[in-house]
Amino acid sequence: MKLKEKAYKKNTVYKGKAVDFCNDTVILPNNKKATREYIDHPGAVAVVPFVNKTDIIFVKQFRYPVNEITYEIPAGKLDKKESLLKCAKRELEEETGYKTKNIKKLISFWPSPAFSNEELYIYTATNLIPGKSHPDSDEFVNTVIIPFKKALQMIYNGKIKDSKTIIALTVLASSIKNSEVIK
């Protein structure tokens, strides 16, 4: 069975500061037309910053859509024509103050492919050099250092609900089974 849909008419309903909202018409595999509403997103990068072999820096911030303070790994939207690595380093420094040259890609994924084309790239960072954070003018964050093992427990007890953070930590847990991080 054919599955692929083809764009028939692209329609940007709203151009936002961070994302655009689209309402496109597509041709279905059976040649009928349908509407697809989605968020056009430039992509984002997140970083799991290890201050040592067992402890990670998280940011706490208020998230208006869920009306809660969240625990998240540092992350941010890609700027136009910005490389993934440059974005990862920029967001790490902006939100935590730390810099590093030791950064490695962990995984990438689509957070919500049913209604957004965002792809999120997750990196790990080690050998951190402390410095001063400089968040965006509309961004208010606090940093907190949490042991990796405790952060995993925070997922299971509902204190960490952010999908990128959950994915990053669980992928790390499965890929470093015999490491000191999870012992």
Contacts in CASP RR format, 6 or more apart in sequence:
PFRMAT RR
TARGET T0000
AUTHOR 0000-0000-0000
METHOD contacts of the structure
MODEL  1
MKLKEKAYKKNTVYKGKAVDFCNDTVILPNNKKATREYIDHPGAVAVVPF
VNKTDIIFVKQFRYPVNEITYEIPAGKLDKKESLLKCAKRELEEETGYKT
KNIKKLISFWPSPAFSNEELYIYTATNLIPGKSHPDSDEFVNTVIIPFKK
ALQMIYNGKIKDSKTIIALTVLASSIKNSEVIK
1 29 0 8 1.000
2 29 0 8 1.000
3 29 0 8 1.000
4 29 0 8 1.000
5 26 0 8 1.000
5 27 0 8 1.000
5 28 0 8 1.000
5 29 0 8 1.000
5 34 0 8 1.000
5 36 0 8 1.000
6 26 0 8 1.000
6 27 0 8 1.000
7 24 0 8 1.000
7 25 0 8 1.000
7 26 0 8 1.000
7 27 0 8 1.000
8 24 0 8 1.000
8 25 0 8 1.000
8 26 0 8 1.000
8 27 0 8 1.000
8 33 0 8 1.000
9 24 0 8 1.000
9 25 0 8 1.000
10 22 0 8 1.000
10 24 0 8 1.000
11 22 0 8 1.000
11 23 0 8 1.000
11 24 0 8 1.000
11 25 0 8 1.000
12 20 0 8 1.000
12 21 0 8 1.000
12 22 0 8 1.000
12 40 0 8 1.000
13 21 0 8 1.000
13 22 0 8 1.000
13 23 0 8 1.000
14 20 0 8 1.000
14 21 0 8 1.000
18 41 0 8 1.000
18 77 0 8 1.000
19 39 0 8 1.000
19 40 0 8 1.000
19 41 0 8 1.000
19 42 0 8 1.000
19 116 0 8 1.000
20 39 0 8 1.000
20 40 0 8 1.000
21 37 0 8 1.000
21 38 0 8 1.000
21 39 0 8 1.000
21 40 0 8 1.000
22 36 0 8 1.000
22 37 0 8 1.000
22 38 0 8 1.000
22 39 0 8 1.000
22 40 0 8 1.000
23 35 0 8 1.000
23 36 0 8 1.000
23 37 0 8 1.000
24 35 0 8 1.000
24 36 0 8 1.000
24 38 0 8 1.000
25 33 0 8 1.000
25 34 0 8 1.000
25 35 0 8 1.000
25 36 0 8 1.000
26 33 0 8 1.000
26 34 0 8 1.000
26 35 0 8 1.000
26 36 0 8 1.000
27 33 0 8 1.000
28 34 0 8 1.000
37 115 0 8 1.000
38 115 0 8 1.000
38 116 0 8 1.000
38 117 0 8 1.000
39 115 0 8 1.000
39 116 0 8 1.000
39 117 0 8 1.000
39 118 0 8 1.000
40 117 0 8 1.000
41 77 0 8 1.000
41 116 0 8 1.000
41 117 0 8 1.000
41 118 0 8 1.000
42 77 0 8 1.000
42 78 0 8 1.000
42 79 0 8 1.000
42 80 0 8 1.000
43 77 0 8 1.000
43 78 0 8 1.000
43 118 0 8 1.000
43 119 0 8 1.000
43 120 0 8 1.000
43 121 0 8 1.000
44 75 0 8 1.000
44 76 0 8 1.000
44 77 0 8 1.000
44 78 0 8 1.000
44 87 0 8 1.000
44 118 0 8 1.000
44 119 0 8 1.000
44 120 0 8 1.000
44 121 0 8 1.000
45 75 0 8 1.000
45 76 0 8 1.000
45 78 0 8 1.000
45 84 0 8 1.000
45 87 0 8 1.000
45 88 0 8 1.000
45 91 0 8 1.000
45 120 0 8 1.000
45 121 0 8 1.000
45 122 0 8 1.000
45 123 0 8 1.000
46 72 0 8 1.000
46 73 0 8 1.000
46 74 0 8 1.000
46 75 0 8 1.000
46 76 0 8 1.000
46 88 0 8 1.000
46 91 0 8 1.000
46 120 0 8 1.000
46 121 0 8 1.000
46 122 0 8 1.000
46 123 0 8 1.000
46 164 0 8 1.000
46 165 0 8 1.000
46 168 0 8 1.000
47 73 0 8 1.000
47 74 0 8 1.000
47 75 0 8 1.000
47 88 0 8 1.000
47 91 0 8 1.000
47 92 0 8 1.000
47 103 0 8 1.000
47 122 0 8 1.000
47 123 0 8 1.000
47 124 0 8 1.000
47 125 0 8 1.000
48 56 0 8 1.000
48 73 0 8 1.000
48 106 0 8 1.000
48 122 0 8 1.000
48 123 0 8 1.000
48 124 0 8 1.000
48 125 0 8 1.000
48 168 0 8 1.000
48 169 0 8 1.000
48 172 0 8 1.000
49 56 0 8 1.000
49 57 0 8 1.000
49 73 0 8 1.000
49 74 0 8 1.000
49 92 0 8 1.000
49 96 0 8 1.000
49 98 0 8 1.000
49 100 0 8 1.000
49 124 0 8 1.000
49 125 0 8 1.000
49 128 0 8 1.000
50 56 0 8 1.000
50 124 0 8 1.000
50 125 0 8 1.000
50 126 0 8 1.000
50 128 0 8 1.000
50 148 0 8 1.000
50 181 0 8 1.000
51 57 0 8 1.000
51 98 0 8 1.000
51 128 0 8 1.000
51 145 0 8 1.000
53 179 0 8 1.000
53 180 0 8 1.000
53 181 0 8 1.000
54 147 0 8 1.000
54 148 0 8 1.000
54 149 0 8 1.000
54 180 0 8 1.000
54 181 0 8 1.000
55 145 0 8 1.000
55 146 0 8 1.000
55 147 0 8 1.000
55 148 0 8 1.000
56 73 0 8 1.000
56 145 0 8 1.000
56 146 0 8 1.000
56 147 0 8 1.000
56 148 0 8 1.000
56 151 0 8 1.000
57 74 0 8 1.000
57 96 0 8 1.000
57 98 0 8 1.000
57 128 0 8 1.000
57 143 0 8 1.000
57 144 0 8 1.000
57 145 0 8 1.000
58 71 0 8 1.000
58 72 0 8 1.000
58 73 0 8 1.000
58 143 0 8 1.000
58 144 0 8 1.000
58 145 0 8 1.000
58 146 0 8 1.000
58 151 0 8 1.000
58 165 0 8 1.000
59 71 0 8 1.000
59 72 0 8 1.000
59 73 0 8 1.000
59 74 0 8 1.000
59 95 0 8 1.000
59 96 0 8 1.000
59 141 0 8 1.000
59 142 0 8 1.000
59 143 0 8 1.000
59 144 0 8 1.000
60 69 0 8 1.000
60 70 0 8 1.000
60 71 0 8 1.000
60 72 0 8 1.000
60 141 0 8 1.000
60 142 0 8 1.000
60 143 0 8 1.000
60 144 0 8 1.000
61 69 0 8 1.000
61 70 0 8 1.000
61 72 0 8 1.000
61 139 0 8 1.000
61 140 0 8 1.000
61 141 0 8 1.000
61 142 0 8 1.000
62 68 0 8 1.000
62 69 0 8 1.000
62 70 0 8 1.000
62 140 0 8 1.000
63 69 0 8 1.000
63 70 0 8 1.000
66 161 0 8 1.000
68 161 0 8 1.000
70 160 0 8 1.000
70 161 0 8 1.000
70 162 0 8 1.000
71 144 0 8 1.000
71 146 0 8 1.000
71 151 0 8 1.000
71 154 0 8 1.000
71 159 0 8 1.000
71 160 0 8 1.000
71 162 0 8 1.000
71 165 0 8 1.000
72 160 0 8 1.000
72 162 0 8 1.000
72 164 0 8 1.000
72 165 0 8 1.000
73 122 0 8 1.000
73 162 0 8 1.000
73 164 0 8 1.000
73 165 0 8 1.000
73 168 0 8 1.000
74 91 0 8 1.000
74 92 0 8 1.000
74 94 0 8 1.000
74 95 0 8 1.000
74 96 0 8 1.000
75 91 0 8 1.000
75 95 0 8 1.000
75 120 0 8 1.000
75 164 0 8 1.000
76 87 0 8 1.000
76 91 0 8 1.000
78 84 0 8 1.000
78 87 0 8 1.000
79 87 0 8 1.000
82 90 0 8 1.000
84 105 0 8 1.000
84 121 0 8 1.000
84 123 0 8 1.000
85 103 0 8 1.000
85 123 0 8 1.000
88 103 0 8 1.000
88 121 0 8 1.000
88 123 0 8 1.000
88 125 0 8 1.000
89 99 0 8 1.000
89 100 0 8 1.000
89 103 0 8 1.000
92 98 0 8 1.000
92 99 0 8 1.000
92 100 0 8 1.000
92 103 0 8 1.000
92 125 0 8 1.000
93 99 0 8 1.000
93 131 0 8 1.000
93 133 0 8 1.000
93 134 0 8 1.000
94 133 0 8 1.000
94 134 0 8 1.000
94 135 0 8 1.000
94 136 0 8 1.000
94 139 0 8 1.000
95 133 0 8 1.000
95 135 0 8 1.000
95 139 0 8 1.000
95 141 0 8 1.000
95 143 0 8 1.000
96 133 0 8 1.000
96 143 0 8 1.000
97 130 0 8 1.000
97 131 0 8 1.000
97 132 0 8 1.000
97 133 0 8 1.000
97 134 0 8 1.000
98 125 0 8 1.000
98 128 0 8 1.000
98 129 0 8 1.000
98 130 0 8 1.000
98 131 0 8 1.000
99 128 0 8 1.000
99 129 0 8 1.000
99 131 0 8 1.000
100 125 0 8 1.000
100 126 0 8 1.000
100 127 0 8 1.000
100 128 0 8 1.000
100 129 0 8 1.000
101 127 0 8 1.000
102 125 0 8 1.000
102 126 0 8 1.000
102 127 0 8 1.000
103 123 0 8 1.000
103 124 0 8 1.000
103 125 0 8 1.000
104 123 0 8 1.000
104 124 0 8 1.000
104 125 0 8 1.000
105 121 0 8 1.000
105 122 0 8 1.000
105 123 0 8 1.000
106 122 0 8 1.000
106 123 0 8 1.000
106 124 0 8 1.000
106 168 0 8 1.000
106 171 0 8 1.000
106 172 0 8 1.000
106 175 0 8 1.000
107 121 0 8 1.000
107 122 0 8 1.000
107 167 0 8 1.000
107 168 0 8 1.000
107 171 0 8 1.000
108 119 0 8 1.000
108 120 0 8 1.000
108 121 0 8 1.000
108 122 0 8 1.000
109 119 0 8 1.000
109 120 0 8 1.000
109 122 0 8 1.000
109 167 0 8 1.000
110 116 0 8 1.000
110 117 0 8 1.000
110 118 0 8 1.000
110 119 0 8 1.000
110 120 0 8 1.000
111 118 0 8 1.000
111 120 0 8 1.000
111 163 0 8 1.000
111 164 0 8 1.000
112 118 0 8 1.000
120 164 0 8 1.000
122 164 0 8 1.000
122 167 0 8 1.000
122 168 0 8 1.000
122 171 0 8 1.000
124 172 0 8 1.000
133 141 0 8 1.000
133 143 0 8 1.000
135 141 0 8 1.000
146 154 0 8 1.000
148 169 0 8 1.000
148 172 0 8 1.000
148 173 0 8 1.000
148 181 0 8 1.000
148 182 0 8 1.000
149 181 0 8 1.000
149 182 0 8 1.000
151 160 0 8 1.000
151 169 0 8 1.000
152 169 0 8 1.000
152 170 0 8 1.000
152 173 0 8 1.000
152 182 0 8 1.000
154 160 0 8 1.000
155 165 0 8 1.000
155 166 0 8 1.000
155 169 0 8 1.000
155 170 0 8 1.000
160 166 0 8 1.000
160 169 0 8 1.000
172 181 0 8 1.000
173 182 0 8 1.000
176 182 0 8 1.000
END
